[in-house]
Amino acid sequence: MPTQKQTFWEFFWSIAKSPLAYLHANPLMQSACASGINMWCLFLAVLAQFWVFLSFFILLAQTYNTWLVAQGRISSVRALIIGIGIVIVNFAALSLAVLGQFWVFISLGLSIWQYVSLIRVCFSKGAYAPH
């Protein structure tokens, strides 16, 4: 739980590590909670972009798999099993990439939530200081 003797970053990190625990806390902590959720969304969005890049190599693996069959180096059954595995991995990777783009809308909602928390703190007469 945050205390008044903490620096801003100590206060923020204490909430950002597990922000969902502060969803119904006071407005100051809810504001940090929104930033913490956004931090984790940012992590997922960056990971999603990595998967888009990785998708090229997944498709390259499928091309190699097809080439191996055409050259007679592996059986059709083995290639089909490998191929479905590649399709599943690619689907999962690109699903994560789409989810990463969805975080943009979540971030907008979080910023509105933070602004409402700011309004509540501004009009509260100091009742929301961390303790």
N, C-alpha and C positions, 0 to 999 in steps of 0.2 A: 504494500500500500504506500503511495507517495507521501512524503513528508515535506514540511516547509524548508528544511535545511538542505534539500536536494538541489542540485543544479537543474537547469531546464532539461538537459540531456539525460540525466539520471531519472528525472520525473517521467520524461517521454518513454525511455527504454523500459522502465518498470511496467508501464502499461502496454507498450507496443509488443512485448514478448508474447503476451496472450490477451489481445485486445477484447475478445468476446466477453471476457469476465467483467468488463466495464461498460457494457451496453446500457445498463440502467443506473449507472452511477450519476454523480452530479455533473452539471454541464461542462466544467473544466476537464474532468476526466473523460467525458464523452467526446470532447474535442480531440483529446489525445488518442482516444480509442479509434476515432475516424481516421486519424493519421496513421495509426498502427495498422488498421485494416488495409489502408491504401498502400502502406509499405509492403505488406505481404502480397497484395495484388500486383504491385510493381515487380516484385520478384517473379511471380508467375508469368507476367507479361514478357519479361526479358527471357525467361525460359521458353516461352512460346515462340519467340522470334528465333531462338536457337533451333527449335524443332523445324521451323520453316527451312532454315539452312540445311539441317540434317536430312530433310526430305529429298534433297538432290541426291545424296549418297544412298538413300533407300531406293530411289528409282534407278540409280546406277546399278545397285545390287540386283534388281529385278532384270535389267538388261543383260547383266552378266549371267544370271540364271537361265534366261532364254537362249543366250548364245551357247552356253554349255550344252543344252538340249540339242540345239541345231548342229553342234559339232559332234554329237553322239558321246559326250564325255560323262553325262549322267542320265539316268533313266527318266522317262516322262513322269512316272509316279513320284519319284523323289523331287523332281523339279516342281511339280504341282503342289506338293506339301510345303516345300521351301517358299514357293510363290505365294501361297495363302498366308503364310507367316509374315512375309514381307508386306502384303496388303494390310494385314491387321496392325502391324507396327506403324505403317504409314497413316492409316486411319486414326490411330491413337495420337500420333504426333500432330497431325493436322487438326484434330479435334481440340487439342491443347492450344494450338495456334489461334483457332477461332475463339476459344474461351478467353485467351489473352486479349483479344480485341474487345471483348465484352467488358473488360475491366474499366475501359474508358467511361462507360455509362455509370458503372459503380462509383468511380471517382467523382463524377458530377454529383451524384446523390450524397456522397460523403461530404463534399464541399458545402452543400446546402445544409446538411445536418450540423456541420461545424459552425456555419454562420448563425443558425438558430441557437446553438450553444453559446456563441459569443453574445448574442442579444440577451439571452437569459442571464449571463454573468454580468453584463453591463448594467442591467436593471435590478440586480439583486442586493445591492448595498453590502457587498463583500462577504456574503454567506457561503460562497463557493471556493474559498481559498483551500488549497490542499492541506490535509491534516493527518 
